[in-house]
Amino acid sequence: MLLLEGKSFAAAAREIGVTAQSIRRWRSTNPAFIAKLDEGLQQLEQQAEDMLRGGLPASMQRVQSLVDSTNESVALGAAKVNLEGWDRLLKARSLDKRIAELEQRLEAAVLAAEQKAGIAPPAETPELPRIDPGLELG
């Protein structure tokens, strides 16, 4: 899609023979156009994420090698990048854990409220193993 190639509305519109105003209107009123645009943006985001993820090991190796630089300024800058990256990773893990805990608490609170209101779905009972009547236990 031309808009996803970094082209302006005007440039994309010229290439397909419509006005930029048409593209702006489609972007806000045409569900098929909106869906296609969203799909293209998701593909671009996935490509960017894949590229970043692929380059991460080499980037971290480079930063790690710079920590041992004889240039004090370079070494300190690399150490700072390392520490900031580690701090962000720890914060992201902590945030993921807190979100999971909050989701569990929310689900429990919703279930409790539904039970109190008498609209809770029936509790699931675990399926018990079937015993063959001809099988003697003991």
C-alpha positions, 0 to 999 in steps of 0.5 A: 500500500502506497501510504505504508511506503512513506508516501504522502496522501497527495503522492499516493493519491496521484499514483492511484488517480484520486485526490488526497481528500478521497484518501483522507475520507476513506481513512475515516469512513471506509471500513475495508480501507481502514482494515487494509491500512491496519493490516499493512501497519501491523505487517510493518510493525512486525517487520520492524520488530523482527529486524530489531530482535534479529539485530539485538545480539550483535548490538549487545555484543558491540556494547559489551565490547565497548565497555572494555574500551580504553577510552573512558568516555566510550566505556562509561557510555557503553556501561550506561547503555548496559545498565539502562537496558537491564533496568528497562528489562527488570521494569518490564518483567515487573510490569508484566507480573503486576498486570497478570496479578491485576488480571487475576484479581479482576477476574476474581472480583468479577466472578464474586460480583456475578455470584453475588448478583446471581448471574454467575455462570455455573461452576465448572466441575472437574470431570471424574474418571469413569470406572468400569462397573465390571472392574473390581477395585481392591 
